[in-house]
Amino acid sequence: MQLNSMEDFQRDISYRLLKQPDGTALLTATMKDRFHDVLLEVRVEVATMKIISAEADFRRSPTPDCRNVSGRMAGLTGFVIGRGLQRKVAEVLGGSTGCGNMRNLLMGLLPLALNLGAAAGVTDEAEMLDAIHEKLVGTCAGYVAPPVKKTGEGE
């Protein structure tokens, strides 16, 4: 039995964060599969988590229209990564003029900047993980907030 291109499909996604000497961080994401070769670059001001620039390069895409999403990326400029991130990404890249793949890439990439901010100034890896944990408590299953003691409990 011969499989068609969607019955045997592989997509590779890669994320990278690189702190720059000028106080910014360059976040990059790549997505490659049979139909896509996309490079996403977002520059963030580390001290404030503000997005300075966001660009997408569609080197290969299923249709030429996919490249139109590149122009929408500028809508992220000035946004501070944190609360409302999903809403902002959906606003900028949602609907019939947006791109689900780009939204997914951004939602995997942009939170990495928060880790960088949480680990700022720490060089020991164990200390860094503790610092990240402390700053991100309550954001996901990996950073659960400690249970709140009820009055009279444990006395």
Backbone as CSV, one residue per row, in Angstrom:
resi,resn,N_x,N_y,N_z,CA_x,CA_y,CA_z,C_x,C_y,C_z
1,MET,0.843,-1.184,0.000,0.000,0.000,0.000,0.885,1.244,0.000
2,GLN,0.642,2.134,-0.914,1.409,3.379,-0.985,0.678,4.468,-0.221
3,LEU,1.410,5.148,0.668,0.824,6.207,1.475,0.960,7.552,0.762
4,ASN,-0.054,8.396,0.903,0.064,9.726,0.325,0.876,10.625,1.263
5,SER,1.127,11.857,0.845,2.035,12.743,1.592,1.516,13.146,2.962
6,MET,0.231,12.981,3.233,-0.283,13.285,4.570,-0.415,12.030,5.428
7,GLU,-0.318,10.879,4.825,-0.395,9.629,5.584,0.972,9.232,6.143
8,ASP,2.011,9.848,5.609,3.370,9.675,6.129,3.978,11.076,6.161
9,PHE,3.753,11.767,7.282,4.076,13.187,7.368,4.930,13.452,8.598
10,GLN,5.927,14.281,8.436,6.767,14.693,9.567,6.945,16.197,9.527
11,ARG,6.781,16.832,10.711,7.006,18.266,10.845,8.021,18.463,11.958
12,ASP,9.056,19.237,11.654,10.085,19.539,12.648,9.998,21.009,13.019
13,ILE,9.907,21.254,14.331,9.851,22.616,14.861,11.013,22.785,15.817
14,SER,11.692,23.911,15.684,12.843,24.185,16.537,12.735,25.606,17.078
15,TYR,13.095,25.772,18.365,13.084,27.085,19.000,14.482,27.409,19.511
16,ARG,14.847,28.670,19.433,16.134,29.106,19.979,15.980,30.501,20.563
17,LEU,16.643,30.705,21.687,16.689,32.011,22.323,18.163,32.348,22.507
18,LEU,18.567,33.520,22.062,19.965,33.932,22.184,20.012,35.368,22.691
19,LYS,20.548,35.528,23.908,20.673,36.870,24.480,21.743,37.632,23.712
20,GLN,21.431,38.892,23.410,22.340,39.742,22.641,23.054,40.715,23.582
21,PRO,24.242,41.206,23.202,24.985,42.141,24.055,24.263,43.473,24.296
22,ASP,23.292,43.819,23.435,22.613,45.117,23.560,21.390,45.091,24.491
23,GLY,21.217,43.997,25.266,20.091,43.928,26.194,18.821,43.376,25.567
24,THR,18.931,42.884,24.355,17.791,42.248,23.703,18.032,40.744,23.636
25,ALA,17.006,40.046,23.240,17.125,38.612,22.981,16.532,38.354,21.610
26,LEU,17.183,37.495,20.860,16.671,37.084,19.558,16.063,35.701,19.732
27,LEU,14.760,35.612,19.499,14.053,34.347,19.581,13.765,33.902,18.158
28,THR,14.144,32.673,17.842,13.891,32.165,16.495,13.139,30.839,16.577
29,ALA,12.274,30.645,15.617,11.561,29.386,15.473,11.632,28.989,14.011
30,THR,11.821,27.717,13.778,11.767,27.206,12.412,10.749,26.080,12.367
31,MET,10.086,25.982,11.246,9.146,24.895,11.013,9.415,24.357,9.613
32,LYS,9.709,23.068,9.571,9.986,22.440,8.279,9.174,21.164,8.157
33,ASP,8.557,21.024,7.020,7.884,19.786,6.656,7.835,19.724,5.134
34,ARG,7.107,18.797,4.619,7.034,18.599,3.172,6.572,19.857,2.434
35,PHE,5.765,20.696,3.107,5.170,21.862,2.457,5.691,23.196,2.958
36,HIS,6.364,23.197,4.112,6.779,24.441,4.756,8.281,24.476,5.044
37,ASP,8.833,25.645,4.916,10.156,25.978,5.453,10.016,27.438,5.886
38,VAL,9.761,27.618,7.184,9.438,28.937,7.714,10.434,29.306,8.801
39,LEU,10.901,30.543,8.759,11.766,31.089,9.797,11.036,32.261,10.429
40,LEU,10.905,32.217,11.749,10.264,33.270,12.515,11.318,33.876,13.431
41,GLU,11.453,35.199,13.411,12.407,35.892,14.278,11.693,36.981,15.054
42,VAL,11.884,36.948,16.374,11.286,37.951,17.250,12.401,38.503,18.128
43,ARG,12.518,39.817,18.160,13.508,40.470,19.028,12.753,41.085,20.205
44,VAL,13.264,40.809,21.418,12.604,41.229,22.649,13.583,42.015,23.511
45,GLU,13.121,43.098,24.125,13.912,43.852,25.101,13.823,43.065,26.418
46,VAL,14.958,42.538,26.878,14.967,41.631,28.025,14.430,42.292,29.293
47,ALA,14.808,43.512,29.575,14.414,44.179,30.825,12.905,44.368,30.945
48,THR,12.231,44.570,29.820,10.796,44.868,29.856,9.934,43.769,29.244
49,MET,10.532,42.843,28.514,9.829,41.782,27.778,8.998,42.345,26.625
50,LYS,9.327,43.563,26.188,8.610,44.193,25.084,9.145,43.676,23.751
51,ILE,8.236,43.325,22.842,8.618,42.883,21.505,9.033,44.099,20.696
52,ILE,10.270,44.065,20.194,10.813,45.164,19.405,10.539,44.945,17.914
53,SER,10.631,43.680,17.491,10.343,43.365,16.091,9.925,41.903,15.982
54,ALA,9.144,41.614,14.947,8.702,40.245,14.673,8.580,40.092,13.159
55,GLU,9.261,39.082,12.635,9.265,38.865,11.191,9.151,37.382,10.881
56,ALA,8.510,37.068,9.771,8.397,35.687,9.318,8.865,35.610,7.874
57,ASP,9.691,34.614,7.597,10.187,34.386,6.247,9.677,33.024,5.783
58,PHE,8.743,33.044,4.836,8.192,31.808,4.284,9.059,31.400,3.097
59,ARG,10.030,30.561,3.353,10.941,30.105,2.290,10.239,29.110,1.368
60,ARG,9.323,28.336,1.970,8.490,27.414,1.203,7.154,27.351,1.933
61,SER,6.072,27.352,1.172,4.742,27.282,1.768,3.796,26.638,0.762
62,PRO,2.674,26.114,1.259,1.741,25.424,0.356,1.178,26.324,-0.737
63,THR,0.994,27.611,-0.421,0.494,28.550,-1.429,1.292,29.845,-1.323
64,PRO,1.358,30.614,-2.383,2.035,31.918,-2.322,1.346,32.868,-1.340
65,ASP,0.044,32.683,-1.108,-0.698,33.558,-0.197,-0.250,33.420,1.256
66,CYS,0.337,32.284,1.617,0.817,32.094,2.995,1.776,33.216,3.392
67,ARG,2.549,33.685,2.457,3.540,34.740,2.728,2.889,36.052,3.179
68,ASN,1.613,36.225,2.896,0.912,37.454,3.284,0.898,37.640,4.800
69,VAL,1.053,36.569,5.537,1.051,36.627,6.998,2.255,37.434,7.497
70,SER,3.325,37.448,6.744,4.537,38.182,7.153,4.219,39.629,7.503
71,GLY,3.361,40.268,6.736,3.013,41.661,6.983,2.248,41.871,8.278
72,ARG,1.564,40.837,8.758,0.786,40.940,9.991,1.665,40.876,11.238
73,MET,2.876,40.349,11.101,3.765,40.161,12.254,4.076,41.472,12.967
74,ALA,4.115,42.567,12.236,4.413,43.877,12.840,3.394,44.246,13.914
75,GLY,2.217,43.635,13.872,1.186,43.891,14.877,1.583,43.447,16.280
76,LEU,2.639,42.664,16.386,3.131,42.228,17.704,4.112,43.232,18.312
77,THR,4.656,44.121,17.495,5.635,45.101,17.971,5.021,45.976,19.056
78,GLY,5.766,46.101,20.150,5.320,46.911,21.275,4.585,46.120,22.346
79,PHE,4.140,44.903,22.025,3.430,44.091,23.012,4.425,43.580,24.056
80,VAL,4.021,43.604,25.315,4.864,43.087,26.401,4.436,41.650,26.678
81,ILE,5.380,40.729,26.545,5.087,39.310,26.724,4.666,39.062,28.170
82,GLY,3.526,38.437,28.329,2.968,38.159,29.652,1.469,37.965,29.510
83,ARG,0.722,38.522,30.448,-0.747,38.414,30.421,-1.305,38.879,29.087
84,GLY,-2.259,38.121,28.587,-2.914,38.496,27.332,-2.166,38.041,26.089
85,LEU,-1.114,37.234,26.266,-0.311,36.791,25.120,-1.154,36.014,24.104
86,GLN,-1.904,35.034,24.566,-2.708,34.245,23.633,-3.711,35.119,22.894
87,ARG,-4.330,36.020,23.619,-5.324,36.921,23.010,-4.670,37.800,21.935
88,LYS,-3.486,38.335,22.237,-2.797,39.209,21.278,-2.383,38.434,20.032
89,VAL,-1.819,37.250,20.227,-1.395,36.434,19.083,-2.612,36.084,18.224
90,ALA,-3.732,35.736,18.856,-4.947,35.411,18.098,-5.465,36.642,17.351
91,GLU,-5.379,37.808,17.993,-5.842,39.053,17.369,-5.008,39.376,16.127
92,VAL,-3.701,39.226,16.240,-2.797,39.588,15.146,-2.782,38.528,14.042
93,LEU,-2.845,37.249,14.424,-2.662,36.182,13.436,-3.837,35.240,13.306
94,GLY,-5.015,35.666,13.746,-6.194,34.819,13.659,-7.017,35.088,12.419
95,GLY,-8.048,34.305,12.285,-9.002,34.506,11.196,-8.480,34.110,9.833
96,SER,-9.241,34.491,8.811,-8.929,34.072,7.445,-7.681,34.749,6.882
97,THR,-7.214,35.834,7.519,-5.985,36.488,7.044,-4.795,36.126,7.931
98,GLY,-5.004,35.233,8.891,-3.941,34.824,9.803,-3.351,33.477,9.415
99,CYS,-2.751,32.822,10.411,-2.089,31.542,10.138,-1.989,30.737,11.433
100,GLY,-2.663,29.601,11.454,-2.623,28.731,12.624,-1.226,28.237,12.933
101,ASN,-0.452,27.937,11.911,0.920,27.473,12.137,1.759,28.560,12.805
102,MET,1.590,29.797,12.373,2.361,30.897,12.958,1.929,31.138,14.405
103,ARG,0.624,31.041,14.671,0.147,31.182,16.061,0.780,30.113,16.944
104,ASN,0.788,28.882,16.466,1.384,27.787,17.245,2.876,28.010,17.480
105,LEU,3.583,28.450,16.456,5.018,28.729,16.611,5.254,29.805,17.666
106,LEU,4.490,30.873,17.585,4.661,31.978,18.535,4.331,31.556,19.967
107,MET,3.301,30.742,20.142,2.915,30.331,21.494,3.927,29.359,22.098
108,GLY,4.725,28.720,21.275,5.817,27.898,21.797,7.075,28.708,22.035
109,LEU,7.254,29.747,21.251,8.490,30.537,21.284,8.479,31.658,22.313
110,LEU,7.447,32.476,22.323,7.456,33.694,23.142,7.590,33.445,24.652
111,PRO,6.988,32.391,25.214,7.180,32.157,26.651,8.631,31.893,27.045
112,LEU,9.472,31.517,26.094,10.897,31.317,26.409,11.533,32.614,26.906
113,ALA,11.034,33.734,26.430,11.559,35.029,26.881,11.297,35.217,28.370
114,LEU,10.160,34.711,28.867,9.865,34.806,30.294,10.885,34.016,31.113
115,ASN,11.301,32.867,30.604,12.335,32.082,31.282,13.637,32.859,31.357
116,LEU,13.970,33.542,30.272,15.192,34.351,30.250,15.115,35.442,31.304
117,GLY,13.994,36.125,31.369,13.816,37.181,32.366,13.899,36.642,33.781
118,ALA,13.298,35.470,34.011,13.294,34.875,35.352,14.688,34.426,35.775
119,ALA,15.527,34.070,34.812,16.862,33.547,35.117,17.953,34.607,35.007
120,ALA,17.569,35.853,34.796,18.548,36.928,34.587,19.560,36.993,35.725
121,GLY,20.827,37.023,35.369,21.905,37.202,36.327,22.335,35.937,37.052
122,VAL,21.687,34.806,36.794,22.023,33.554,37.477,22.862,32.690,36.542
123,THR,23.993,32.178,37.060,24.852,31.348,36.217,24.802,29.867,36.596
124,ASP,24.523,29.551,37.865,24.428,28.167,38.300,23.107,27.582,37.797
125,GLU,23.167,26.422,37.127,21.971,25.867,36.500,20.882,25.507,37.520
126,ALA,21.251,24.925,38.659,20.249,24.576,39.676,19.589,25.843,40.227
127,GLU,20.397,26.870,40.483,19.855,28.156,40.954,18.934,28.763,39.909
128,MET,19.339,28.640,38.645,18.547,29.183,37.553,17.179,28.507,37.504
129,LEU,17.146,27.183,37.620,15.874,26.462,37.587,14.997,26.857,38.767
130,ASP,15.608,27.067,39.944,14.846,27.533,41.108,14.262,28.917,40.862
131,ALA,15.064,29.804,40.273,14.610,31.172,39.992,13.455,31.154,38.998
132,ILE,13.584,30.347,37.972,12.514,30.228,36.970,11.254,29.687,37.645
133,HIS,11.422,28.652,38.470,10.274,28.069,39.160,9.555,29.113,40.014
134,GLU,10.322,29.876,40.763,9.747,30.893,41.640,8.955,31.933,40.856
135,LYS,9.499,32.380,39.723,8.847,33.433,38.942,7.630,32.924,38.165
136,LEU,7.639,31.629,37.834,6.570,31.105,36.984,5.548,30.261,37.742
137,VAL,5.586,30.279,39.074,4.624,29.526,39.876,3.206,29.897,39.458
138,GLY,2.403,28.849,39.259,1.003,29.060,38.901,0.733,29.207,37.420
139,THR,1.772,29.096,36.584,1.553,29.277,35.146,1.292,27.968,34.415
140,CYS,1.669,26.828,35.029,1.449,25.535,34.383,1.652,24.412,35.400
141,ALA,1.420,23.179,34.975,1.526,22.015,35.860,2.931,21.850,36.428
142,GLY,3.937,22.299,35.708,5.312,22.165,36.175,5.681,23.152,37.267
143,TYR,4.905,24.207,37.397,5.188,25.256,38.381,3.951,25.484,39.257
144,VAL,3.565,24.421,39.959,2.367,24.459,40.792,2.602,25.324,42.030
145,ALA,1.606,26.120,42.357,1.672,26.939,43.574,1.489,26.010,44.775
146,PRO,2.225,26.267,45.863,2.057,25.421,47.048,0.635,25.593,47.594
147,PRO,0.098,24.529,48.214,-1.265,24.653,48.745,-1.330,25.699,49.845
148,VAL,-2.428,26.407,49.890,-2.626,27.452,50.897,-3.110,26.780,52.167
149,LYS,-2.425,27.045,53.292,-2.830,26.469,54.572,-4.090,27.171,55.059
150,LYS,-5.023,26.371,55.561,-6.244,26.919,56.132,-5.963,27.339,57.574
151,THR,-6.645,28.326,58.045,-6.489,28.804,59.410,-6.729,27.655,60.376
152,GLY,-5.820,27.520,61.332,-5.923,26.483,62.332,-5.292,25.169,61.904
153,GLU,-4.890,25.075,60.643,-4.297,23.844,60.129,-2.850,23.732,60.610
154,GLY,-2.482,22.594,61.127,-1.094,22.358,61.521,-0.704,23.020,62.823
155,GLU,-1.665,23.486,63.596,-1.333,24.153,64.866,-1.511,23.215,66.012
